[in-house]
Amino acid sequence: MQEIDEILDRHGRREDELIAILQDIQDKKNYLPEDALRYVAEGLGTPLSKVYSISTFFRAFSLEPRGRHLIRVCTGTTCHVRGASEILDEVRRSTEIANGQTSGDSDLSLETVNCMGTCALAPVITLDGKYFGKMNRNKIKALLRKMALAKEQ
């Protein structure tokens, strides 16, 4: 738990830094393990229920292990109207993983989000936090191949 102690120390072991602490842990571990959440609660002197409440409220946090790469497909109204379902279908077909799942080799996770706030770029995805707009089947196929994430090469 040395890594978590370093994170807690960097944030002054202050409860008002809880979200930033959880972000740093997730950056290191790629998710929020239960033992880490318990350790944070103890280290901050905060009820575990509060730590879990924050961890589950924000969609950016995951209590399940994620792949090394994370694809998020926006399914908000504008993206939906402009073809988000086709993009999602192509990602699922090309990677052979379903929404909300992680590949067997822990290389890739796929999620949908209700809105990314980038309607002018619709339909939009993020790959490892980088935005890609005006997506279509060909663009998503090319991106997945370039990143060596597609099952069909």
C-alpha positions as CSV (number, residue, x, y, z in Angstrom):
1,M,0.0,0.0,0.0
2,Q,3.0,2.2,-0.3
3,E,1.7,3.7,-3.6
4,I,-1.5,4.7,-1.9
5,D,0.3,6.2,1.1
6,E,2.3,8.3,-1.4
7,I,-1.0,9.4,-3.1
8,L,-2.6,10.2,0.3
9,D,0.5,12.2,1.4
10,R,0.6,14.1,-1.9
11,H,-3.0,15.2,-1.2
12,G,-2.3,16.1,2.4
13,R,-4.5,13.2,3.6
14,R,-7.4,15.6,3.3
15,E,-11.0,14.4,2.9
16,D,-11.8,17.2,0.5
17,E,-9.2,15.7,-1.8
18,L,-11.0,12.4,-2.0
19,I,-12.0,12.7,-5.7
20,A,-8.4,13.6,-6.7
21,I,-7.0,10.7,-4.6
22,L,-9.4,8.2,-6.2
23,Q,-8.4,9.6,-9.7
24,D,-4.7,9.1,-8.9
25,I,-5.3,5.5,-7.6
26,Q,-7.3,4.7,-10.7
27,D,-4.6,6.1,-12.9
28,K,-2.1,3.8,-11.3
29,K,-4.3,0.6,-11.0
30,N,-6.7,1.2,-13.9
31,Y,-9.6,0.7,-11.5
32,L,-10.4,1.1,-7.8
33,P,-9.7,-2.1,-6.0
34,E,-11.7,-2.8,-2.8
35,D,-8.7,-3.0,-0.6
36,A,-7.5,0.4,-1.9
37,L,-10.8,2.0,-1.0
38,R,-10.7,0.5,2.5
39,Y,-7.2,1.8,2.9
40,V,-8.2,5.3,1.7
41,A,-11.1,5.4,4.1
42,E,-8.8,4.4,7.0
43,G,-6.0,6.8,5.9
44,L,-8.4,9.8,5.7
45,G,-10.4,8.8,8.8
46,T,-13.5,8.9,6.5
47,P,-16.4,6.3,6.6
48,L,-16.0,3.6,4.0
49,S,-19.5,4.3,2.9
50,K,-18.5,7.8,1.8
51,V,-15.5,6.5,-0.2
52,Y,-17.8,4.0,-1.9
53,S,-20.5,6.6,-2.5
54,I,-18.0,8.8,-4.4
55,S,-16.5,5.8,-6.2
56,T,-19.8,4.7,-7.5
57,F,-21.4,8.1,-8.2
58,F,-18.9,9.2,-10.8
59,R,-19.0,7.2,-14.1
60,A,-15.3,7.9,-14.6
61,F,-14.5,5.5,-11.7
62,S,-14.6,1.8,-12.1
63,L,-14.7,-0.8,-9.4
64,E,-13.9,-3.5,-11.9
65,P,-10.6,-4.0,-13.7
66,R,-10.4,-2.3,-17.1
67,G,-8.3,-3.0,-20.0
68,R,-5.1,-1.2,-20.8
69,H,-7.1,0.7,-23.5
70,L,-10.6,2.2,-22.9
71,I,-13.0,3.0,-25.7
72,R,-16.0,5.1,-24.8
73,V,-18.8,5.6,-27.4
74,C,-21.1,8.5,-26.9
75,T,-24.7,7.5,-27.2
76,G,-26.2,10.9,-26.5
77,T,-29.0,12.3,-28.6
78,T,-26.9,14.1,-31.2
79,C,-24.4,11.1,-31.5
80,H,-27.3,8.7,-31.6
81,V,-29.0,10.6,-34.5
82,R,-25.7,10.8,-36.4
83,G,-25.0,7.1,-36.2
84,A,-23.5,6.2,-32.8
85,S,-25.2,2.8,-32.9
86,E,-23.3,1.9,-36.1
87,I,-20.1,3.0,-34.4
88,L,-20.8,0.9,-31.4
89,D,-21.8,-2.1,-33.5
90,E,-18.5,-1.9,-35.4
91,V,-16.4,-1.6,-32.3
92,R,-18.2,-4.7,-30.9
93,R,-17.8,-6.6,-34.1
94,S,-14.1,-5.7,-34.6
95,T,-13.0,-6.3,-31.1
96,E,-15.4,-9.1,-30.2
97,I,-16.3,-7.5,-26.8
98,A,-19.6,-6.2,-25.6
99,N,-20.5,-2.9,-24.1
100,G,-19.3,-2.9,-20.4
101,Q,-16.9,-5.7,-20.9
102,T,-13.1,-6.1,-21.0
103,S,-11.3,-8.4,-23.5
104,G,-10.0,-11.7,-22.2
105,D,-6.4,-10.5,-22.5
106,S,-7.3,-7.3,-20.5
107,D,-6.2,-5.2,-23.5
108,L,-9.4,-3.3,-24.1
109,S,-12.6,-2.2,-22.4
110,L,-15.7,-0.8,-24.1
111,E,-18.2,1.5,-22.5
112,T,-21.0,3.8,-23.6
113,V,-21.6,7.2,-22.1
114,N,-24.7,9.4,-22.4
115,C,-23.0,12.6,-23.4
116,M,-19.4,13.8,-23.9
117,G,-20.4,17.4,-24.5
118,T,-18.9,17.5,-28.0
119,C,-22.1,17.5,-30.1
120,A,-20.4,19.4,-33.0
121,L,-18.1,16.4,-33.5
122,A,-20.9,13.7,-33.4
123,P,-20.7,10.8,-33.4
124,V,-17.8,10.8,-31.0
125,I,-15.7,8.2,-29.3
126,T,-12.7,8.5,-26.9
127,L,-9.8,6.1,-27.0
128,D,-7.6,6.3,-23.9
129,G,-9.1,9.8,-23.2
130,K,-8.4,11.2,-26.7
131,Y,-11.4,12.4,-28.6
132,F,-12.2,11.2,-32.2
133,G,-15.1,13.0,-33.9
134,K,-17.3,12.6,-36.9
135,M,-16.7,8.8,-36.7
136,N,-18.1,6.3,-39.2
137,R,-17.6,2.6,-39.7
138,N,-14.5,3.1,-41.9
139,K,-12.8,5.5,-39.5
140,I,-13.4,3.3,-36.5
141,K,-12.1,0.2,-38.3
142,A,-9.0,2.1,-39.4
143,L,-8.4,3.4,-35.8
144,L,-8.8,0.0,-34.3
145,R,-6.4,-1.5,-36.8
146,K,-3.9,1.3,-36.3
147,M,-4.0,0.6,-32.5
148,A,-3.9,-3.1,-33.1
149,L,-7.1,-3.6,-31.2
150,A,-9.2,-5.2,-33.9
151,K,-9.4,-9.0,-33.9
152,E,-9.3,-9.1,-37.7
153,Q,-6.0,-7.7,-38.9
